[in-house]
Amino acid sequence: MTQQMKKIIEGLSTRHMTWDIFSDFLEMAAISFSNSVNLNTFDEREKRYLDIVKKYNKQELHKFPELLSLLVDELETGLGDPLGTLFCEFLANP
């Protein structure tokens, strides 16, 4: 699944830098999780989320839920560190 995630991110890199896509994905996921349980700074986080979303077109945005689903599936197996693996791969090959 990590390779599927890598392939999706690399597929989005025609208009965006790979590192930015990876970083935006992580930030959007974190904001989504945080906003679902902590309403204290919801508006501020939601504004940041929408600022990130504006960078991507509709087709690109449809890939982010797919990435999140793959991440959750990978984490549920308990085998390895998919984010660490992707981080190292993208760091080595920006």
C-alpha positions in Angstrom: 0.0 0.0 0.0 2.9 2.3 0.6 3.9 1.9 -3.0 0.3 2.8 -4.1 0.5 5.9 -2.0 3.9 6.8 -3.5 2.5 6.3 -7.0 -0.5 8.5 -6.3 1.7 11.3 -4.9 4.1 11.0 -7.8 1.1 11.2 -10.2 0.1 14.5 -8.7 3.6 15.9 -9.1 3.0 17.1 -12.6 1.8 20.4 -11.2 3.1 20.3 -7.7 6.4 19.4 -6.0 6.3 15.9 -4.5 7.3 17.1 -1.1 4.5 19.7 -1.0 1.9 17.1 -1.9 3.1 14.8 0.9 3.2 17.7 3.4 -0.2 19.0 2.3 -1.7 15.5 2.6 -0.3 15.1 6.2 -1.5 18.5 7.2 -5.0 18.1 5.8 -5.4 14.6 7.4 -4.2 16.0 10.8 -6.6 19.0 10.5 -9.5 16.7 9.6 -8.8 14.4 12.6 -8.4 17.4 15.0 -11.5 19.2 13.8 -13.6 16.1 14.4 -12.7 16.0 18.1 -11.6 19.5 19.1 -13.8 22.4 18.4 -11.7 25.0 20.3 -9.8 26.3 17.2 -12.0 24.7 14.5 -12.4 27.9 12.5 -8.7 28.6 12.4 -7.8 25.1 11.4 -10.6 24.9 8.8 -9.3 28.1 7.2 -5.9 26.5 6.9 -7.4 23.4 5.4 -9.3 25.4 2.8 -6.1 27.4 2.0 -4.4 24.1 1.2 -7.3 22.8 -0.8 -7.2 25.9 -3.1 -3.8 24.7 -4.5 -5.4 21.7 -6.1 -7.9 21.2 -8.9 -11.0 18.9 -8.5 -9.3 15.8 -10.0 -6.2 16.2 -7.8 -8.4 16.7 -4.7 -10.1 13.4 -5.3 -6.8 11.6 -4.7 -6.4 12.8 -1.1 -9.2 10.7 0.4 -7.7 7.7 -1.5 -4.4 8.4 0.1 -6.0 8.6 3.5 -7.8 5.3 3.0 -4.6 3.6 1.9 -2.8 5.1 5.0 -5.5 3.8 7.3 -5.4 0.4 5.7 -1.6 0.2 6.1 -1.7 1.4 9.7 -4.3 -1.2 10.6 -1.9 -4.0 9.5 0.5 -2.8 12.2 3.4 -3.8 9.8 5.9 -1.0 9.4 5.8 2.8 9.2 4.2 3.9 5.9 4.7 7.6 6.6 8.3 7.2 7.6 8.9 5.1 4.5 7.4 7.7 2.2 9.2 10.5 4.0 12.6 8.8 3.5 11.8 8.0 -0.2 10.7 11.5 -1.0 13.6 13.0 1.0 16.0 10.9 -1.1 14.3 11.7 -4.4 12.5 15.1 -4.1 
